[in-house]
């Protein structure tokens, strides 16, 4: 049936009052992965005394990998999760769907129909079998198994947050799968038109739903704040259309485009009937969402074995920050790796938590570090203030001008690795080079004022390595080792090198296992 005039009028007013949702989604934006295989803290209670504050200034930042070779889909799951490749792959899969039949004998049409019927019975979405949806599901199962398995792993961290906020607004919990289609679970994902975060909010739409966006903070990248805003926005769209499929389409392309499609279809209000009249990316948007939902709900039946992140959402907690502090300083005083802090606190654009009158900002930490931080708040804030005061001095007083170097980014580099190499902070490298994100390009030139102008070569314990009969250097796996931590012991060796040289397809290692660590 056709829409009533009053509904059309309300839609028009709604569009005038709120920002258009983007039509381009899922374009890559850099982010930093958390570390796999290392402990979060050293297990010791840190009590900061006055002499320690001076000592901390010379500490190296603990840092781990930022994915630099994202094109290979069989990389370690966290590397791929934060790579541009996965983000672009999902974007292309949505905008480039052809709906041609896919040969995937492992899933028969009859089995798929039965499962979709069961799924339809427990969700408010219109999940009915059609050849187009079957094509998308089978294409994902056949060609995107690796990336989906990695996304399933990361979902163990994000989905509990999403479900809590969605439930608060009486939104179907299955909406959590929308964040996969929108952003590949990348908190700092940014589209060509500026839509940002897990739920891809435009600047004006984010402001409309009280998401703080400033020079220091972008709450569109905050998992909880942005999910709350997405729930409010989706709730409003559902009020307008009375149908969750249409609400999803409107979330992607804006209510105006959905309304136009309804008109052009002759008044139909079923998504599948108006789909030919929607923008191309929106036409693939709901099928991609439903296919993702199906695969996640039937992951076990299809043999998915996702790896889980080093810690779950329930293994983290937040503390309200009382004074301005940087993530570098938090890392130095709590022992938590800078990359883990960036992963847990993606809304702080410059890795600095500001103090602004009338605003309250939270720091998310692994539970093991919460006690260290709260028990030593006074000393930690004093240290942070001392460091900020030092940074306010003119540059020549901090470093000698003639100590400046120009560093050329190589394959495998990331900010944490470069910072550790030269004894500086990630935030310093970003400030010296005007970097707004953690992204680096191979061949990019960086200005660095090193504390260690001539870094010492990586030292290896003689007891850890030996030569095999072919003359290649080998390493014996010890308790707590991972491919990543081993790769860091040997200059120029990547995780993928270790996999290739040792014919390893996964990431699991056995204690006592001998690995080749040289070509």
C-alpha positions, 0 to 999 in steps of 0.5 A, a space after each residue: 500500500 502507498 504511504 500516507 501524505 502525513 508520513 511523507 511529510 514527516 520523512 521530509 522534516 526528518 531529513 531536514 533535521 538530521 544528517 544524511 547517512 552516507 552512501 559510501 561505506 566501508 573504506 579503510 582507516 588505520 588502526 592498531 591491533 592488540 598484542 597476541 601472546 604477551 602478558 598484559 602487565 608484569 604481575 607486580 604491584 607498581 607503587 610510584 615514588 618520587 625517584 621513580 618519576 625521573 626513572 620513567 622518563 627513560 623507559 621504552 614504550 612496550 609496543 607491538 605490531 601494526 599490520 603492514 602487509 594486509 593484502 594476505 588474508 591468511 595473516 594472523 587474525 588480529 593483523 587482518 582485522 585491523 588491515 585495510 584489506 578486510 575493510 575494503 573486501 567487505 565494502 566491495 562485497 556489498 557494492 559488487 554483489 552479482 547474485 549469480 549462482 555459486 557452486 557450494 555443494 557443502 550447503 544444499 538449497 533445502 538445508 539453507 531453506 530450513 535454517 533460514 526458516 528457523 532463523 526467521 522464527 526467532 528474529 523480527 527481520 524478514 528472513 525468507 529464502 530467495 536465490 539472491 540471498 542464497 548466492 550471497 551466503 554461498 559466496 561468503 562461505 566460499 570466498 570469505 571464510 578466513 576474514 569471517 573467522 577473524 571477525 568472529 574472533 573479534 566479535 567476542 570482545 565487541 558483541 557484549 558491548 553492543 548487546 547491552 546497549 541495544 537491549 537498553 533501547 529494545 533494539 533486536 540484538 541481531 543488529 550487532 551484525 550490522 557493525 560488521 557490514 558497516 565497519 568490519 569491527 574497526 572503531 576508526 573506520 572512515 568512509 570516503 565521505 567522512 562517515 566514521 566508527 563502528 557504526 559509520 556516523 557522519 559528523 552532523 549525525 553524530 552531533 545530533 545524537 550527542 557524540 562528542 567530536 573535537 580535536 582530541 576526542 571522536 566518540 563515533 569511534 567509542 564502542 559504547 557511545 557510538 552503539 548508544 547513538 546507533 540504537 537511538 537512530 535505528 529506533 527512530 527509523 523503525 518508528 518511521 517505517 515500522 519494518 526493520 529491513 527498511 530501517 536498515 536500508 534507511 540507516 545506510 542510504 538515508 530515509 529519503 532514498 528509501 522513500 523514493 524507492 517506495 514511490 518508484 516501486 508503486 508503493 511497496 513496503 517490503 525491502 525485496 520489492 523495493 530493492 531494484 529502486 535503491 542505490 547500488 550499495 543499499 541494494 546489497 546492504 541488507 542481503 550482506 547483513 542477512 548473510 552475515 547473520 546466517 553465517 554467525 548463527 550457524 558458524 558451528 555447522 559450517 566448521 568455523 573455528 574462530 580465535 578469541 582475543 587475548 582478553 574478553 570485554 568482561 576482562 576490562 574495566 573503566 576508570 574516570 580520568 581526573 587529569 589530562 594524561 596520554 596513553 603513553 604515560 598510562 602505558 609507562 606507569 601500568 605496564 600495559 602495551 601502548 597498542 592494547 591501550 589504543 585498541 581499548 580506547 579508540 576514541 582518543 584521536 591523539 592518544 591523549 585523554 583531555 581534561 575539559 570543564 563539564 566533560 567526563 572521559 573514561 580510560 578502559 584498561 585490562 582488569 589487572 591494570 585497574 588496581 595499579 592505576 587506581 592505587 597510584 592515581 596521585 603519583 601517576 597524574 603528577 608524573 603526567 603533569 611533569 611530562 606535559 610541562 617538559 613537552 611545553 618547552 621549546 624543542 631545542 631544549 628537549 633535543 639537539 637540532 643536529 640529532 634530527 634524522 629522516 627515517 624511511 618507513 619499510 615493510 613491516 614498520 609500525 609506529 610502536 616499533 619505530 618509537 622503541 627503536 629510537 627510544 621515543 614515544 609514539 605520540 612524539 613521532 605523531 606530533 613531529 610529523 603531524 600524523 592524525 592516525 597510526 597509518 604509515 605508508 611504505 617509503 614515507 619519510 618521518 622526522 625523528 629526534 632520537 634518544 638513541 641515534 644509533 640503536 643497538 642491534 637486536 641481541 639474541 640469547 645464545 641458549 635460544 638459537 642454534 644452527 641446523 644441519 642446513 646452516 639455518 638459525 633455529 629457535 626452540 619454542 618456550 612457554 608463553 611464546 607466540 609467532 609474534 613475540 618470536 618474530 620480534 626477537 629477530 630483526 627483519 623477521 615477520 610472522 609470515 616469514 616464520 609461517 612460510 619457513 616452517 610450513 605453519 598454517 595457523 598460529 598455535 605453537 607447541 613448547 619445545 617445537 623447533 622453528 627456522 628463524 632465518 632464510 
